[in-house]
Amino acid sequence: MLFPSIEFAIFLSVVLVVAWGLAALKHEELRKWFLLLASLAFYAFWSWEFALLLVAVSSVAYAVGMVARTTTEARRRRAAVILGVIGALALLAYFKYYNFALLTAGGFGLWQLIGVQPPFSEVVIPIAISFFTFHAISYMVDAHAGRMVPTRNLRDVMLYISFFPHLVAGPIVRAADFIPQIQAGPKQTARPYADAMALIVGGLFKKVVFANYLSVMIADPVFTAPGQFGGGDILLAVIAYAFQIYFDFSAYTDIAIGVAALLGYRFPENFNQPYRSLSPREFWTRWHISLSTWLRDYLYIPLGGSRHGMVRTIVNLMITMVLGGLWHGANITFVIWGTLHGLALVGNHLWAKTRLREAMKRAAFYRAICLILMLAFICATWVFFRSPDLETASDIFAGIGTRFDMPTLLTPFLGALLAIGVLTQFLPSGLRGGLHGGLIRLPPIVHFLGFGGAMLALLLLAPSAAAPFIYFQF
């Protein structure tokens, strides 16, 4: 059940009517049960068997939280959270990385050395397993660390982990932020109705129009067969994919935030004009913010962060980013993508400590150079992220470098999409807030007519072929 679909529109309409109806009747406990069942049904639309797995993971997280709540003995609390986190990671490792580990070990000749080849797994990867295991880990670690009071109610933990707006592709919502919202009940003032609808409509436009056209018009054809295109078209496809993934993922996030707001809950922002970043560190404070802060707080800082000298800081940065790359998928291309970003963060960390950088950081020419270099670096690393294998990535770079010519796939419409993509990164940060504030002041009839007009425009503008959300595969 995809967000930009008739099925989801019907599903969401029913959920909103029933949820707010139960809230109006003061049946808060029944409302929570309804949202939980709706979330499980949303997931079961893809696989009811894996919906049971989702229930099992939530139950384990709840059990660890109860140990943290009821046990004062530090050793037992620590043992419970360690076992719970290891169990969640083991589950993730089996479904996503088992076959990858076998292939990697075979490539190093391990199975020939020991004379035994473990069997490959034919199990299908559960959709969103990376996201719901991270949510389970957040609950267990936050409960153990005292960032929140673990709830006695299994339903609330299951609702937190399986809540359908964030279930499939985030944003990653912290247990310490969301469990109290569940316990307090919905708030219609969490985000004004018009603001939430603007996020949903804007997200639909980002996905259905911008991301899909960039995908079907240039990115997918070129990355599928780069040898059939000249260097100009390949370079254009690399740039197009950078904006496709931004529009695609930020679209899902905007819709998720808007849907949660309509139900009375607040989600964190996940994107903040990432392509205007002047450094790798700044990029990771603007791109997929919920993941980067999760990796920082639950991996980088527990490893020691930057508290134990330069060498340890570099090691911790590299471990965090390599694992962050691997989190996206069991493929050497994701490992390379994470490694390159790790090296960039290390270089940025070292450069930031020099006197020369301190003297130059406010100069306009220096900032312009940083912007250009960051855009080039981000686009280049997206090549590994998008390519199914190293051969494709190599063909992409070779095509740009050895047979460069003018692009033939560039049309006025495609150029307009890319120009709008660039514009979204450099608009004043307060402009969106001003636009949303203006929407809120308009009468409801204008909201209704505007929403109807936007839906009609989407139907007219949407391409015949539509790509799924990129982050569904993670």
NORHU-V601145 format. One record per residue. N is the residue number from 0. D_CENTER is the distance of its C-alpha to the mean C-alpha in Angstrom with 1 decimal. Layout:
# NORHU-V601145
((N & D_CENTER) (N & D_CENTER))
This chain:
# NORHU-V601145
((0 & 18.0) (1 & 15.7) (2 & 15.1) (3 & 17.4) (4 & 20.3) (5 & 23.6) (6 & 22.9) (7 & 20.0) (8 & 22.1) (9 & 24.9) (10 & 22.9) (11 & 21.4) (12 & 24.9) (13 & 26.5) (14 & 24.1) (15 & 24.6) (16 & 28.4) (17 & 28.8) (18 & 26.6) (19 & 28.3) (20 & 31.6) (21 & 31.4) (22 & 30.5) (23 & 33.5) (24 & 35.7) (25 & 34.5) (26 & 33.3) (27 & 30.3) (28 & 30.4) (29 & 30.7) (30 & 27.8) (31 & 25.5) (32 & 26.8) (33 & 26.2) (34 & 22.5) (35 & 22.1) (36 & 24.0) (37 & 22.2) (38 & 18.8) (39 & 20.4) (40 & 22.0) (41 & 18.7) (42 & 17.5) (43 & 21.0) (44 & 21.0) (45 & 19.4) (46 & 21.3) (47 & 23.5) (48 & 24.1) (49 & 20.6) (50 & 20.6) (51 & 23.4) (52 & 21.3) (53 & 18.8) (54 & 22.0) (55 & 23.2) (56 & 20.2) (57 & 20.4) (58 & 24.2) (59 & 24.0) (60 & 21.7) (61 & 24.3) (62 & 27.2) (63 & 25.9) (64 & 25.5) (65 & 29.1) (66 & 30.5) (67 & 29.0) (68 & 30.6) (69 & 34.0) (70 & 34.7) (71 & 36.1) (72 & 36.7) (73 & 34.1) (74 & 34.5) (75 & 33.6) (76 & 30.6) (77 & 29.3) (78 & 30.2) (79 & 28.3) (80 & 25.0) (81 & 25.4) (82 & 26.2) (83 & 23.4) (84 & 20.7) (85 & 22.5) (86 & 22.7) (87 & 18.9) (88 & 18.3) (89 & 21.2) (90 & 19.9) (91 & 16.6) (92 & 18.9) (93 & 21.3) (94 & 19.1) (95 & 16.8) (96 & 19.1) (97 & 22.7) (98 & 23.8) (99 & 22.1) (100 & 24.0) (101 & 27.2) (102 & 27.0) (103 & 26.3) (104 & 29.2) (105 & 31.4) (106 & 30.8) (107 & 32.3) (108 & 35.2) (109 & 34.6) (110 & 35.6) (111 & 38.7) (112 & 39.6) (113 & 39.5) (114 & 40.7) (115 & 38.1) (116 & 35.1) (117 & 32.8) (118 & 31.9) (119 & 28.6) (120 & 26.5) (121 & 26.3) (122 & 23.8) (123 & 21.0) (124 & 17.5) (125 & 16.4) (126 & 13.5) (127 & 10.5) (128 & 12.6) (129 & 10.1) (130 & 8.5) (131 & 12.0) (132 & 13.7) (133 & 11.6) (134 & 12.6) (135 & 16.1) (136 & 16.4) (137 & 15.5) (138 & 18.3) (139 & 20.8) (140 & 20.4) (141 & 20.6) (142 & 23.6) (143 & 25.3) (144 & 24.8) (145 & 26.2) (146 & 23.4) (147 & 24.0) (148 & 26.8) (149 & 25.9) (150 & 26.7) (151 & 29.5) (152 & 28.0) (153 & 26.2) (154 & 25.1) (155 & 23.1) (156 & 21.2) (157 & 20.5) (158 & 19.5) (159 & 17.0) (160 & 15.3) (161 & 15.7) (162 & 15.4) (163 & 14.5) (164 & 12.5) (165 & 9.5) (166 & 10.7) (167 & 9.3) (168 & 5.5) (169 & 5.3) (170 & 5.7) (171 & 7.4) (172 & 10.9) (173 & 13.8) (174 & 16.8) (175 & 19.1) (176 & 17.7) (177 & 17.4) (178 & 20.4) (179 & 22.8) (180 & 21.6) (181 & 22.3) (182 & 25.7) (183 & 26.6) (184 & 26.0) (185 & 24.5) (186 & 25.2) (187 & 25.8) (188 & 25.7) (189 & 22.1) (190 & 21.3) (191 & 24.1) (192 & 24.2) (193 & 24.5) (194 & 21.6) (195 & 19.3) (196 & 20.9) (197 & 20.4) (198 & 16.6) (199 & 16.7) (200 & 19.2) (201 & 17.5) (202 & 14.2) (203 & 16.5) (204 & 18.3) (205 & 15.4) (206 & 14.4) (207 & 17.9) (208 & 19.8) (209 & 18.1) (210 & 15.3) (211 & 17.7) (212 & 20.8) (213 & 19.3) (214 & 18.4) (215 & 21.7) (216 & 23.9) (217 & 23.2) (218 & 20.0) (219 & 20.5) (220 & 24.3) (221 & 24.4) (222 & 21.9) (223 & 23.7) (224 & 27.1) (225 & 27.2) (226 & 30.8) (227 & 31.8) (228 & 30.7) (229 & 32.1) (230 & 30.5) (231 & 30.1) (232 & 28.1) (233 & 25.9) (234 & 25.2) (235 & 24.5) (236 & 22.0) (237 & 20.2) (238 & 19.9) (239 & 19.1) (240 & 16.1) (241 & 14.8) (242 & 15.0) (243 & 14.0) (244 & 10.5) (245 & 10.4) (246 & 12.0) (247 & 10.2) (248 & 6.5) (249 & 8.3) (250 & 10.6) (251 & 8.6) (252 & 7.6) (253 & 11.3) (254 & 12.7) (255 & 11.1) (256 & 12.5) (257 & 15.7) (258 & 16.3) (259 & 16.0) (260 & 18.3) (261 & 20.7) (262 & 21.0) (263 & 21.7) (264 & 18.7) (265 & 16.7) (266 & 13.0) (267 & 12.0) (268 & 11.1) (269 & 7.8) (270 & 9.6) (271 & 13.2) (272 & 14.9) (273 & 13.5) (274 & 16.1) (275 & 18.9) (276 & 18.3) (277 & 21.6) (278 & 20.5) (279 & 17.8) (280 & 17.6) (281 & 17.2) (282 & 14.4) (283 & 12.3) (284 & 13.4) (285 & 12.1) (286 & 8.9) (287 & 5.5) (288 & 8.3) (289 & 7.5) (290 & 6.6) (291 & 9.5) (292 & 11.7) (293 & 11.2) (294 & 12.3) (295 & 15.0) (296 & 16.4) (297 & 16.3) (298 & 17.1) (299 & 18.4) (300 & 20.7) (301 & 22.0) (302 & 22.9) (303 & 25.0) (304 & 22.8) (305 & 25.4) (306 & 28.2) (307 & 30.3) (308 & 31.1) (309 & 29.8) (310 & 29.8) (311 & 27.9) (312 & 25.3) (313 & 24.9) (314 & 24.6) (315 & 22.0) (316 & 19.8) (317 & 20.2) (318 & 19.5) (319 & 16.3) (320 & 14.9) (321 & 16.5) (322 & 15.0) (323 & 11.5) (324 & 12.3) (325 & 13.8) (326 & 10.9) (327 & 9.4) (328 & 12.8) (329 & 16.5) (330 & 17.8) (331 & 19.7) (332 & 17.9) (333 & 14.6) (334 & 17.0) (335 & 18.7) (336 & 15.6) (337 & 14.8) (338 & 18.5) (339 & 19.0) (340 & 16.5) (341 & 18.3) (342 & 21.6) (343 & 20.7) (344 & 19.8) (345 & 23.1) (346 & 25.0) (347 & 23.7) (348 & 24.7) (349 & 28.1) (350 & 28.7) (351 & 27.9) (352 & 30.8) (353 & 33.3) (354 & 35.9) (355 & 35.5) (356 & 31.9) (357 & 33.0) (358 & 35.8) (359 & 33.8) (360 & 30.6) (361 & 32.0) (362 & 33.7) (363 & 32.5) (364 & 33.0) (365 & 31.0) (366 & 28.0) (367 & 28.4) (368 & 28.5) (369 & 25.4) (370 & 23.5) (371 & 24.8) (372 & 24.2) (373 & 20.6) (374 & 19.9) (375 & 21.9) (376 & 20.1) (377 & 16.6) (378 & 17.9) (379 & 19.8) (380 & 17.0) (381 & 14.9) (382 & 18.0) (383 & 17.4) (384 & 13.7) (385 & 15.1) (386 & 18.4) (387 & 19.2) (388 & 21.7) (389 & 23.5) (390 & 26.2) (391 & 24.2) (392 & 22.7) (393 & 26.3) (394 & 27.6) (395 & 25.2) (396 & 26.4) (397 & 30.0) (398 & 30.0) (399 & 29.2) (400 & 31.7) (401 & 34.6) (402 & 34.9) (403 & 33.6) (404 & 34.9) (405 & 34.1) (406 & 31.3) (407 & 32.7) (408 & 29.6) (409 & 29.2) (410 & 30.3) (411 & 30.6) (412 & 27.9) (413 & 25.4) (414 & 26.6) (415 & 26.1) (416 & 22.4) (417 & 21.9) (418 & 24.0) (419 & 22.1) (420 & 18.9) (421 & 20.7) (422 & 22.2) (423 & 19.0) (424 & 18.3) (425 & 21.8) (426 & 22.8) (427 & 24.0) (428 & 21.5) (429 & 23.8) (430 & 24.3) (431 & 21.4) (432 & 22.8) (433 & 26.2) (434 & 25.4) (435 & 23.8) (436 & 26.9) (437 & 29.1) (438 & 27.5) (439 & 28.1) (440 & 31.8) (441 & 32.4) (442 & 34.3) (443 & 32.5) (444 & 34.3) (445 & 32.7) (446 & 29.2) (447 & 30.3) (448 & 31.7) (449 & 28.8) (450 & 26.3) (451 & 28.8) (452 & 29.3) (453 & 25.6) (454 & 25.2) (455 & 28.3) (456 & 27.0) (457 & 23.9) (458 & 26.2) (459 & 28.4) (460 & 25.9) (461 & 23.5) (462 & 24.2) (463 & 25.9) (464 & 23.3) (465 & 19.6) (466 & 16.7) (467 & 14.2) (468 & 10.5) (469 & 9.4) (470 & 6.3) (471 & 9.1) (472 & 10.7) (473 & 8.5))
